[in-house]
Amino acid sequence: MSMIADGLLLFAAMTAALYCHLLSRRLKRLGDTDKGLGGVISTLTIQVDQMKAALDGVRADQARRADELQALSARAEAAARHLHLQLASLHDDPPPAAPPAPRPAPPLKLGAAERVKQPGTAQQVSELMALGRKFAVPGVKR
């Protein structure tokens, strides 16, 4: 009986040793900086640092844009006051005078060869065609 108890005790000790060895290997892989949890943690740390830098840049840009917006708002308010004053002074001025009448266009002057004796006749059309000019004559197709 003592021999069976010693055998079971030896078997339990060997099983515990094997289990500890497996756990040791798993812990080494878990802490590995390339593939394990250590690598994941180091990658996440780098990403957090990058995100902090990006966030700081965005905050600085946002502050600059807020200052620009405040300056533009002040300029817009000043322009609105100026326009309000101009509109108020517009009511004090007399109405503008009527615009001058447009001038009639000067008559077209023709040379001696281009003068027509009777407008709208066949003689006028033939003279214009003889001169080689391309005038649009109503009712005549080319």
Buried (B, 14 or more C-beta within 10 A) or exposed (E): EEEEEEEEEEEEEEEEEEEEEEEEEEEEEEEEEEEBEBEEEEEEEEEEEEEEEEEEEEEEEEEEEEEEEEEEEEEEEEEEEEEEEEEEEEEEEEEEEEEEEEEEEEEEEEEEEEEEEEEEEEEBBEBBBEEEEEEEEEEEEE
